[in-house]
Amino acid sequence: MAEPEPAEEVSLRWNDPVAVSLTAAVQQGDAERLRQMLAKRPELARARIIAQGDTLPTRTLMHLFADWPGHRRNPQGIVAVLQAAGAELNASGDPAKVAETPLHWAASNDDVELVDALLDAGADVNVPGCIVNGLGPVADAAIFGGIRAGRRLVERGAVTNIYQAAALGFTGLVRTELAAEPAPGTERVTAAFWAACGSGNHDIAELLLGHGADINWLGWGGNTALDQARDADADDLAAWLESRGAKSAADLRGGSEAAGTPGGGNQAASVVSHLPPARKGEPAGFAPCFPTRDLRAALAHYEQLGFTVMDYAAGAPWGWARFENAEIHLYVKEDHDPGRTAAAADLTVADCDALERQWTATGVPGTSDPYDTPYGRREAVHVDLDNNLIRFGSPLRRPN
């Protein structure tokens, strides 16, 4: 006998009373209450919730259970009830495309119990969907620090690349990658080295540096390997890195040395500092998030303007562009409307006119002439390809 066709998905807004009840039962780990609700309305097993502020139904009930911060009680019970009622274990977080599944979220939260519950129920250990190139859940674990969950995924059959193996501390897997034909290029070795430092994996970091890793690459978030080791409280590793010439991002921004970028990432060409100096060891501050319909074009725009930009990878959903110690995060928003959903950021600089001349001289359109304001600032604006606006300014010089 043929199996019955799965029920159509139901979409509910986050504040719908049914959605509220479902969310409470799931996130409280109340398997019996959830079972009773699904017995009355079986179609709710495949319900998708439209989260507050969203327009699309992206979250299944399994996603709600796996959502940050994770580590909710009774994962085996909740997963068993949902699976028995017909929920899709490998459901994408976006029904229109490949996106993170509940297993990805469990991995990023380092939620080993939920990882086990999902895999025991039959979830695909290598299901695609990571925000970086659509990779499997082990990629989320490596990127977001889910070390225990990542190692469990590998134990249960997850396939790794050199970055993931380095981040999760699998020295043997790293050696296998290095010995492969063709061998990984400098860009991949450097990124893996940076990841190993962020996880405090000294032996792997030393191995990868010996295979040509760039010790002062500025990676995700604008951090160097030394910054990563310090953030991980890996003091011995940090000391070893410094002995080999490693610099912090703050040191590099101070102009003592240009940062390497595997694969040809650029450094801002100007030697004139327009921003207040960064304090050593301190972050530069907030990073505004700008939507874009075309990440490659957006990164090229800011690179031409003189920013240091993250190397583009096909399919990447976000990237960064840095101007001295200020940083913009760019994220792909496929329904971005430049007339409605553009963003803006203010940037304090040392000399508004000098920066306007520098940006105008690049030939990149979008920078206005400077103007005086009634609130004591000299300002100009730059508008990018997606209508995002940077308003930069400096205090008005008072006449003598």
N, C-alpha and C positions, 0 to 999 in steps of 0.2 A: 504494500500500500504506500502510495506517495505521501511524503511528509506534507503537512499543511503549510501554505504560504505564510511567511511571517506577517504579523499585523503591521499596518502602516504606522509610521511614526506620528506621535502626537506632539504638538508644540504648545508650550505653556509659558506665559510670562512669569518672571521670578516671584511676583507678588500675587499671582493667582492663588486662591486658597488651597487648591489641590496641590499646586507646586510647593507651597509652603509646608503642607503636611508631608509630602514626599521627601522634601529636603530634610526636614526634621528627623523623620524616621531613619533615613539613610545616614545622615551625619552623626546621629546619636548611636548608631550601631544597633538599632532596635529591629532585629530581623523578624520577629514575630509580628510586630505592627506592620512592617513593610509587606510581609506575606499576606496579611489580611487585606490590605489595600489592593494588592495586585490580584487577589482572588476575586474581588468585586469588579475590578476593571483591568483585565489582563493587558489591554493595549498600553497601559501606563508603563509597562516594563521597558518599552522602547521610546518612552517620552524623552523629548529634548527640552531643556529649559533655556529661555531667553534671559540671560543675565541682566542685571540692572545696568543701564547705559548701552546695552547692545541692541542690535536690530535683528540678528540672526540667531536661530536656535542651535547653539553650539554644544551645550553640555548635556550629556546623557546622565542617567542616575549613577552609573558607574563613575563618570567623571566627577560628579558631586561628592562621592565618597572619597575619591583619590585626591581631591583638590587640596591646595596648600592650606594648612601646614602638614596635612597627612597625619599618619599615626593614630587614626581613629580606632575605636574599640570594635571588636568582633568582625574583622575583615573576612574570615572564612565564612561566617554566617551570612553576611550581607551579599558577598559574591555568589554564594550558593543559591540564595533566594532569587537574586536577579537572573542568574543563568537559567535556573529552572523555569522561570517565567518567560524566558525568551529574549533576554537582553543580549546585545551583541558585545562580546568581550573585547573585540578589536575595533570598536567603533571609533572613527575619526572625530576629533574635536570640531571639525567643520564638515558638514555633510556634503559640501560642494567640492572638496578637494582633500588631498592627503594632509592630515594635521595630527597633532599629538593625541594618542590614545590614553586610556586610564593607566596602562602600564608605563607609559612615558612619564606621567605625573607621579606615579608611585616611585619611579627611579629618581626623579629630580628631588623628591622629598626625602630620599634615603629611607623609604618605608619598606623595610625588608619583609615584614609580615604580609603586607598587601601584595608585594611582588610574588611571594610564594602562593598566596591565595589565588591570584589571577593565573599564574602558570599552572597550578594544580588543576584549575578549572578548564584549562586548555587554551589560554591566551598564547599568541604567537610571540616567542621571545625576541624575534627579529622584525616585528611588525614595523613598517616605515611610519614616519610622522614627526620626527624631531624638527624643531624650529630651524636647525642648521642642516640644510641639504636633505631634509626628509629622512634622516637616518633612523636607526632603531632605538629602543629605549636605553640601551647602554650608553648612547651618545648623551642623552639627557643626564644620566648619572655622572658621566665624566665632566660635563660642562658645569653642572650646578652643584658639584661637591657631594653627590650621593655615593660615597665610596663603598659603603657596606652593600647597598643595593646593587651597585654596579658589579661588584665582585660576585654577588649571588647570581646575577644574570649570566655572567661568564661561566660560573659553575654549572649553570643549567642550559648552556648551549649558545649563548650570545656570541656573535661574531664581532671582533674588534678590529679597529685600525690602529695605527701606531700612536696616534694622539690619545685614544681611549685607553690603550694598554699602558701608556706612560702615566696618565692621570690616575689610573686605578692600581698602579703598583705591580703590574705583571712583567717582571724583568725578562722572563723567558719569551713572552710574546713580542716584546720590543726587539729582542735579539733576532727572532725569526723574521720580523719585518725588515730589519736592517740587512739581513742576509738574503732577502728575496731578490729575484731578477724580474724586472729592473728594480734597483734599490730606490728607496724613497728619496726625493730631491731635498735640497736644502730647506725649502719652505716648509715641508712636512716635518722634517727633523727638528727645525727650530720651534715650530708650534708644539710638537710633542715635548721638547725640552722645557718650554714655558709651562706646559701643563704639569709635568713632573715636579717642577719647582713649586707650583701652587699646591701640590698634594704632599710636599715634603719628602719626595722620593729621591733621596740623595744619590743612591747607586745608579738609578736610571738617568738622572740629570748628568752625572759624570760620564756615563756611557754615551749619551747623545751629544754632549759637548765635544767629546772625542771624535764624533762623526760629523763635525762641521756646523753644529748649531750656532746661531748668532746670539751671543750672550746678552746683548742689549736691545733685542727686538722689543718694540712696543706692541703688545698684544691687545686682546680685548679689554675694554675699559681703560686703555691707555697705560697699562701697567707693564713694567719690565719683569723679567724672571726674579730679580732681587726683590721687587715689591711683592711678588707673589709668595716668595719664601717667607718674607717678614710677616705677611698677612696670615700665613699658615703657622706662625710661631715656630718655624723650623730654624732655630738660631744657628745650629751647626752648619746647615746648608747655606744660610745667608752669609755666614762668615767665610765659607769656602768660595762662594760666588764672588764676594768682594776681593778675595785673594787672587781670583782669576780675572779681575778687571770689570766686574759687573757694576752697573750704575743704577740708581733709582730713576724713575721717570722725572722726579723733581730735579735731580742733578742734570739730566739731559735737557730738560726745558730751560735750565739756567744757562745753557749755551756752552757748557764745558766740553761737550762732545756730541756729534750727530748720532742719532739712533739708527741702527740698522733695521731694514725692513725686507724680509725675504720676499722674493718674487717681484721686487721693484717698487715697493711702496715709497712715496716721496716724502721729503722733509720740506717744510716751508722755507722758501729761499731767503727771506729777509733776515738780516742780522740785527735789525733794529727791533727792540722790544717795545710793543705798544701797550702791554698789559702790566699791571703791578706784578712784581716778582713773586713767584710761588714760594711759600715757606717749605723748607726741606721736610720731607716726610709727611706733609699734610695734603689732602686732596684739594683739587682746584675748586670744587664746589658743585653746584647743581649742573646737570647736563640736560638742556631742553630737548624734547622729542619732537621731531619734525616729520610729518607724513609725506610720503612720496609715492607716485604711481610707477616710477622707474628708478630702482635703486642704483643701477649702473650709471644712468645719466646724472643722478643727483650727486653721486660720489665724484664723477668727472667734473661737474660744475664746481664743487668746492675745491677739488684738486687744482683746477685752473686758476682759482681765486687765490691760491697760495696755502691752502690748508694741507696738513698731513691727513691722509685718508686711509681707512682700512682697505686692504686688498679685496676686490670684489670676487665673490665665488658665485657661480651660476646657481640661481634659485635661492640665494640667501635672503632672509626676510628682514634683516636689519644690518646696519653698519654704523661706523662712527667717522666723524670728521673733526679734526682738532686744529685750533689756531692758538699756538703757544700753550698757555695753561687753561684755555677754554675749550669745551668740547660740545659737539652737537651729536645726538643720536638720531639716525634716520631709520624709519621703519616703513615697510611696504604696506600701503593701505589701498587695496584695489578699487574701493569705491570712493577714494578721495576726490572731493570736489574743491578745486582751488578757490572757488568763490565762497565756500561755506566752511570748509574744515581745515583751512590752513592754520598754522601756529605762528607764534611770535616769541622773540626773546630779546632782552636788553643786555648789552655788553658795555661795560665801563672800560675805557681805554685811556692811555696816557695823552694822546693827541688825536682828536677826531679828524682834523684836516689832513694829518700825515697818513692816517690809515685810509681815508677816502682817496687820496692821491695814489696810494699803493694799489688798492683794489681796482680803481679805474684804469690804471696803467696796464693791468693784465688783459684788458679788452673784454672781460666778462661783463655782460650787461647786467643792470639791476641796481647799481649803486647811485644814490641821489647826491646832489650837491649838499654840503653842510649848511646848517641853519642854526641861528640862535633861538633859544627858548626863553620864555618868561620865568622859568624856574631855575635859571642860572647854569644851563648846560648848553654846550655846543654839540649838535647831534647831526647824524645822517642815517639813512636806512639802506639796507640791501635786501632785495626781494629775489628769491631763488626761482627755479623753474616751476615749482609747485605752489608759488605764491606765499611761501613761508617768509617771514620778515625778521631780519636782525636789525635792531635799532642800536647803533653804537654812538657813544658820546663821551665827552670829557668836560670838566668844569670850565666855564667861561673864564678867559683871562681878563682880569680887571685892568682898566687903563691905569698907568702910573699917575 
